[in-house]
C-alpha cells in the first residue's frame, strides 16, 4: 500500500476540519485510553498509539476520536506518555515497550533524534513500501532526511520545530538596518545598535553544556557548509576547517566582536530569552515557543516590536536550522501493520496537520499546509516558519546519538571557555570516532 501523492491539501483540510468540528470531545486520562464509546470498536482492528502528551485548545485524545469516527475498519486506543519536556521519561517508556518486541504498541511518537537508535535496534518498521517517493516530496526535505536511516524511511514526519532568529524590527527600522542574511551582517547590525546604546546585548544564543549547545553547533557549522558527521554517519568531520571556523565565530561573538555576553556559555533557552523580552537584546536565536512570550505584554516589554526570520549564513553557506519535534513511527513487532499504517498516514495527512497546527500549536512538516488560509487565520505566526523549516537539518544521525551528544557538549563547552577551538574539536572528534567504532 502506498500513500497517494495526489492530495488536494485545501479540500482535505476543509473536510477534516468539518469532521473535527462535528466530533464529540472526550477527555484524555493517563495510561491506556479508550477513546470515544468503547462499543464502537466492535468488529474493528484495534491498535495502540503511544503518544507524548500535548494539550492546548484540543488534546490528542480528541484527534484520535476523530480518526475513529472517520472510518469503520480500525479502532485506535491511546496510550498517553509524558510530555515532550519530559523526553527522558518518554524515551524510557518507548524503549521498554519496543525492546520487548511484543507488539503491545503499534504506532508511536518519537523525538527526531531517536529515529536512528530505534531503526538500528530493529524496533521500528521501515515505511518505504507504504510511502512512495512522490509522497515524501510533499514534506520538508530535512524532515524526511531526519526520518531516514541507512537509506530506509523509519518514521513519517509529523510536526517540527527549529532554531530561528528573532529580532527587534523597530530598532532595525529606526536605524535603517536590513534584516541580516549573513553572520557578518548580524555582527555589524548588533555593533551599531550597541554603539547607539539601543540595547546592551547584541545577540543572545545558547552555549550551556546541555543538548541546546549541540543544536546551536549544528546551525553554526551547517551555515558554513560543514557538518559534525559525514553522510555515512560514521566519518567524523567536526575538526574540518568549515566546522572550526564556525565554532571560532561562536567564541568571537563574546571575545572579539563583543555582541554577546560571556554569559551565553551558561545560557539555555529561558535565560537567553529574558534579555530579549526585557528589551535589552537586539537579536535572539531560539525556538518557536518564544513568539507567544514575546507578544504577551505581561511577559514581554517588546510586544509588537519583534519579528522572526531564518538564521544567517557564512559566505558560501546557507541558512541552517536544527530540527526538533516528534515524528510518527510504526513498531516492527506490530502484527497489525495495515491498520497501523492507515492511522499513521492519517495523522500525518495535510488535514490532520492543519488541526494540530491550529489547535495544538504543532508546526506542520508539509510545506503546503502553510498555504492554507485557515492556518493564516488561526495561527499567522506559524505561516512565517515555512522558510525556517526549509533550512532545517537533523542532528547527527547515529544510533549512539546520546553518547555523541554528551561528547559534543563537553568538547564544545571547553572550546568556548578556553578559546582553543581547533584542539578541542580535534580531541572531541577523536572521542566521537571511538564511540562510533
C-alpha positions, 0 to 999 in steps of 0.5 A: 500500500502506498500513500497517494501523492495526489492530495488536494491539501485545501479540500482535505483540510476543509473536510477534516476540519468539518469532521473535527468540528462535528466530533464529540470531545472526550477527555484524555486520562493517563495510561491506556485510553479508550477513546470515544464509546468503547462499543464502537470498536466492535468488529474493528482492528484495534491498535495502540498509539503511544503518544507524548502528551500535548494539550492546548485548545484540543488534546490528542485524545480528541484527534484520535476520536476523530480518526475513529469516527472517520472510518469503520475498519480500525479502532485506535486506543491511546496510550498517553506518555509524558510530555515532550519536556519530559523526553527522558521519561518518554524515551524510557517508556518507548524503549521498554515497550519496543525492546520487548518486541511484543507488539503491545504498541503499534504506532508511536511518537518519537523525538527526531533524534531517536529515529536512528537508535530505534531503526538500528535496534530493529524496533521500528518498521521501515515505511518505504513500501507504504510511502512512495517517493512522490509522497515524501516530496510533499514534506520538508526535505530535512524532515524526511532526511531526519526520518531516514536511516541507512537509506530506509524511511523509519518514521513519517514526519509529523510536526517540527520545530527549529532554531530561528532568529528573532529580532527587534524590527523597530530598532532595525527600522529606526536605524535603517538596518536590513534584516541580516542574511549573513553572520557578518551582517548580524555582527555589524547590525548588533555593533551599531545598535550597541554603539547607539546604546539601543540595547546592551546585548547584541545577540543572545544564543545558547552555549550551556553544556546541555543538548541546546549547545549541540543544536546551536553547533549544528546551525553554526557549522551547517551555515558554513557548509560543514557538518559534525558527521559525514553522510555515512554517519560514521566519518567524523568531520567536526575538526574540518576547517568549515566546522572550526571556523564556525565554532571560532565565530561562536567564541568571537561573538563574546571575545572579539566582536563583543555582541554577546555576553560571556554569559551565553556559555551558561545560557539555555533557552529561558535565560537567553530569552529574558534579555530579549523580552526585557528589551535589552537584546537586539537579536535572539536565536531560539525556538518557536515557543518564544513568539507567544512570550514575546507578544504577551505584554505581561511577559514581554516589554517588546510586544509588537516590536519583534519579528522572526526570520531564518538564521544567517549564513557564512559566505558560501553557506546557507541558512541552517536550522536544527530540527526538533519535534516528534515524528510518527513511527510504526513498531516492527513487532506490530502484527497489525501493520495495515491498520497501523499504517492507515492511522499513521498516514492519517495523522500525518495527512495535510488535514490532520496537520492543519488541526494540530497546527491550529489547535495544538500549536504543532508546526506542520512538516508539509510545506503546503499546509502553510498555504492554507488560509485557515492556518493564516487565520488561526495561527499567522505566526506559524505561516512565517516558519515555512522558510525556517523549516526549509533550512532545517537539518537533523542532528547527527544521525547515529544510533549512539546519538546520546553518547555523541551528544554528551561528547559534543557538549563537553568538547564544545563547552571547553572550546568556548571557555578556553578559546582553543577551538581547533584542539578541542574539536580535534580531541572531541572528534577523536572521542566521537570516532571511538564511540562510533567504532 
